Amino acid sequence: MLNKKFIGLISILFVMIVWGSSYPVTKMIINDIPPIALAFCRCSVGAITLLLIFFINKDKPFREYLVDAPWFLIIFMGLTGVTCFYILFNISAQMTSASVGSLIQGFIPICIALFAAVFLKEKLSAGQITGIIASLIGVMLIGFLSGDNNSDTRNSITGNLLMIVAVMSWGAYTIMSKKTAHFNPLLITSLSTCIGSLCLLPAAIFENRHSGWPVIHLGSWLAILYLGAVSSGICYLLYNKSLRLLSASQVGNFTNLDPVVGLIISLVFLNEHINILQMAGAVLVLGGIVLSIRKSRLAD
């Protein structure tokens, strides 16, 4: 059990590092590629990556996997965790500031914990609740103070609301992923990503109905390959695997690492500066995660 929990923790830690970097990468190319077209390209690359991994590792005919697949849950996961999430996330990225976006993403673990308590009947210990609150406070410190003050940075109420709905969509995806934990995680993730990508296609076509499909340059394709193959492909698989080994609320608490990783990337690659409150926020995020893990181990 300890080894499985360790694997789950390492998996979710890697996922959070990659997903934390995906926000600044998205911001780098979101003005060159329309948001829904970007979502479709990213998720399609992720779906292809997952299918290749699946076919390499399958041990029986593909049709036999499809017979017992929980199609309702798979479709729901594709719509919430892929189609809705990336449409809302990318459009919001154009409309709101990075600091506010990070702040709103900090509500992901709260959303997941509440959904898990209501729909999965998971009980939260006092330590886990304390860890979630500490991490959320840390995200608030980072989110309010890590954004730049450039004049072209926007803080749209509509963009903020879209990010909130995106957070709720991701919470729903996480809960549905937990319900499919006894199925082949690679199959579930591959099929849900494929369905979500297919649902993005008509929206992307409609988005570019007047201007035509955008010309994507090499640098943007490299970013899309990273976002698709690694972030939306491999990391989706590892995220679902971690849900089999950890509680949904514990996995949700790790999502607070996103703004911390994003802040570090901004310091190193974007030449931004950090102040004492932002450092305190990062410490609270990491401390909240450690507290949640310790209490969970004691409970096990």
Steps between C-alpha positions, in 0.01 A plus 500: 500500500785737583664436162173564317445822691856610421445431130177700516675794666787500249254479212284788617810709580629458144158584363478820703846613385406452135153650540647794688721571199213461254338830597796723402553290186135552407530873566798512261297378200139585584520824300630316191241221493127540573413343837271220380729410208786483750291278727419267211862473385627444853241237593530321165874458554425375850242252370740363236773463764271311735368271225854411391593411858180299537548295182861428595393363839167329422487124559174413320300613195390863516129415463511296821605810692206693361231252602515563875614863484292743713396715206283744693787587734749516211284741301440711810874513570574597141249785508600635842876438522585562135239686296356740758815540706731599214250722323434691821864500610637632170233767456549609860876519442433768240268699723643496849836562664743225597476590869121475510509182292738342749282613788186344351686177423571484871135408548553169317589299815208654688267405215641146480484451877140616515399286201680201654324549834159529333522243221770256619424527873868565575558622853742787553714494812572817693859484373390476139260790543777705661737410216246600238435832672873571540565420134207715390630796700838448334338498157317822586827668595670385180198566282441855620864605491668304218331668204681766299386861493529555127234715348389220264415266786123465522282387788163425345209394718386278214846341479502438875157337486614278212800386707272420794283282276817338364601416858161341561534301177835367614354408838226301327759326280701402806199349675402302191861382464485369856183307419681323214800403715430125465519518117814517287616861559680521166186393314276740690737793455557427130131470417393806701776712342400382152135582562585839646724579202234399249250728674750787470525466121162652401553782751845572351360498145226742601754722676706534180210503252587851370878516532580142405719259691799683655854455372696339784874564502771260621538659843129476564495137381776415747296660776190309386697173500612566856152599614339210315736203529634571848244718677174369348627151416744347743393720791130416458598134531713562808228717653241225466751245631564714807125508563511121534772521765403816691176659618330752270539778759871425544556509124299822487723663759803442277347726236610790718851439367393643164543868590823424687653337193365779282659757728839326487485482120413870489803580718743294293375556145294820511731699730221576749572575865373342821423672830473373856123441485534289187772296670269455799224384266726234347596376848132476599417303185779248556429483874131433437584214264742343750242529778233335287732211410610442859147484632398268217787262580408494867139425409616210277 
